[in-house]
Each structure stands twice: as structure tokens, then as C-alpha cells.
């Protein structure tokens, strides 16, 4: 009879461990891909600037795009 009372306790511990593991995985995915996503957005913005602008300067376009994307991300 004592074994039957301990089973729910172990299930609760397993659930807590799995929940913490999932939270850790989501945290690392969020922080790891944030820089990658920003970099891809900046690249796309720079490419669009190049195609739509008559006078194109890479550094000015990159600076403009980074500022614009960071502003959008804050909002």
C-alpha cells in the first residue's frame, strides 16, 4: 500500500522536471535565434534599399536598417 501512495509524488516530480526542461529549451532558442533573425532582417532591408535607391551607400543603408529594425522591435 505504501508504494501506491508514492507514485503520484514521483509523477509530480517528473512533470516538474519536464516542464523546467521545456522552459530551458525555449529560453535558449529565443536567445540563440534573436541575433540571427535581426541579421537576416537587416540583410533584407539593405537589399531592398539597394534595389530602390539610385545613390546607394552600403554603410548608410546598413545603419539606417539597423536603427529602423531596433525601433520596430522595441515597439
N, C-alpha and C positions, 0 to 999 in steps of 0.2 A: 504494500500500500504506500510506503514512503516513496517508492520510485515513481508512482503516478503523480504525486504532488510536485516533484521536482521537474517534470517535463515542461510545464508551462513556463517555468523560470528560465530554462535553457532556450526555449523558443523566443522569449523576450530578449535575451542576450544576443542570440543570432540575428534577430531583427534589427537590434540597435547597431551591431557591427556592420551589417549590410547597409543600413541607412547612412552611417558615417562614411563607409567606403564610397558610396554613390556621391555623397556630398564632396568628398575629396576629389573624385574624378571630375565632377563638374567644375570645381574651382580651378583645377589645372587646365582643363580645356578652355575655360573662359580666359584665363590669363595668358595662356600659350598662343592662342589664335588671335588675340586682340591686335597685337602688333602686325601680324601677317595681314589681317583684314584692312587695317589702316594703310599699310604699304600698297596693297592692291588697289584700294580706292584712290590713293594719290597717283598711282601709275595711270589709272583710267582717266582721271581728271587731266593730267598732263597731256595724255594722248589726245583728248578732246580739245584742249587748248591749242595744241599743235595743228589740228585739222581745221579749226575755226578761226585762227588768228593769222593775219597777214604778216605781222612782225612777231616772230617767236623767239623768246629767250627762255632757255631751259630752267635756269636758276630762278628767274622771276615766276615762271609758271609753277614750279615745284613749291616755292614759298607760299604763293597765293593759294594753291590747292591744300597744302598742309593746314594753313590757317582756317580756310573755309571748312574743311572736314572736322577739325578740332572744335570749331564753333558749333557745327551741326551735332557733333557727338555730345557736347555739354548740354544742349537743349534736349 
